[in-house]
Amino acid sequence: MTASAMGPRAAAHRAESLGAGLPPLLVAAERVATTVAQGVHGRRRVGQGDSFWQFRPYVAGDAASAIDWRQTAKGDRAYVRDTEWEAAQTVLLWRYNGATMRWRSRFATVEKGERAELLLLALASLLLRAGERVALLGRRPVAGRGALERLAMILEREAADTLPGPAAAMEMPPPRHAACVLIGDFLDPLEEIEAAIARLAARHVRGHILQVLDPAEIMLPYTGRVRFLGLGLPADTLVPRVEGVREAYAARLAEQQDGLAAIARAAGWSFGVHRTDHAPELALLALHQALAPRREGA
C-alpha cells in the first residue's frame, strides 16, 4: 500500500514505527545524509552505460552512430543521445574505536567515537544512494535494500582498536583502485600511520584521512593544576600549571597534523580535521567532495 493510499496520518505513523526499530545512531546518520544530499550534485556524468541521460546538439567530432535520428527528426538540428556512466566503484570505510575515542570533554555533546560512527554511516548512506558499493575495510561489500542496516550491525560488533593491518590478514583484501576513508583521532606515532597508509597505497587504493578531535584536545582550555587520565596509556599525567604547556602542546598537535597531511599527500590521499563541537553535516560534505574527484575518474 502506498503512502497516498493509506492516508498521511497512517503513513506518518508507519514511518515512526519503522524508525523506532532502528538504532538511534542509524536514524541520525540517515538524517545527516539526507540534509547533505539536498545540497550536492549526484554522480551523473557521461560515459559507458545503458541508462539514458540527456539529448544534446551534435557537435563536430561526435560519431555519426551517436546521433538519435528520432529526436533529430523533430526539428532542424541533429541531436546526440548521451548515456549515464554506470561503473560503480567500491568505497572502503574504516573508523577507529580504541580507548581514546570513547571520551568527550564538557565542551562537546558527543564522544569522538560516536561522531566517527555517525559520519561513517552517513557517508555510506550517501554512497549507496549514488549506486556505489560500500564495504568496511577488510570485509565484504554490502549493497541493495537494507544495506545500511547490515553495515550498522557489522559496525556495532566489529573492533577496530588498531590501525589497518596487512591485506593478507583481512577477510577481504582491499580491491585495487578502490577509494578509502579512514576516520579516527590519529594520535598514534606517525611512522605507524604512514605504514598503514602505505599498505593501502601499494594496492593503488586512494582516499581520505579524517581526524576527529574533541575541542578540548585542540584548545587545551584548562587552567591551573590538572591531572590528565591516561586513556589507553600506562599512566596518568599531572600538570602543575596547564597554562605553561599550552603553547608547546599546540605546537606538538600542529606537528602531528602536518605529519598526517604529508603522509596523505605522499600517498595521493587527502586529509581533513573535524571537531566534535562542529556540525557533522560540514564534515560529511567535505568527505563527499574529497571522494568526488576519484568517483569521476579524475
Buried (B, 14 or more C-beta within 10 A) or exposed (E): EEEEEEEEEEBEEEEEEEEEEBBEBBBBBBBBBEBBBEEBEEBBBEBEBEEEBEBEEBEEEEEEEEBBEEBBEEEEEBBBBBBBBEEBBBBBBBBBBBEBBEBBBEBBEBBBBBBBBBBBBBBBBBBBBBBBBBBBBBBEBBBEEEBBBEBBEBBEEBEBEEBBEEBEEEEBEBBEEBBBBBBBBBBBEBEEBBBBBEBBBEBEBBBBBBBBBBBBBBBBEBEEEBEEEEEEEEEEEEBEEBEEBBEEBEEEBEEBBEBBBEBBEEBEBBBBBBBBBEEBBEBBBBBBEBBEEBBEEE
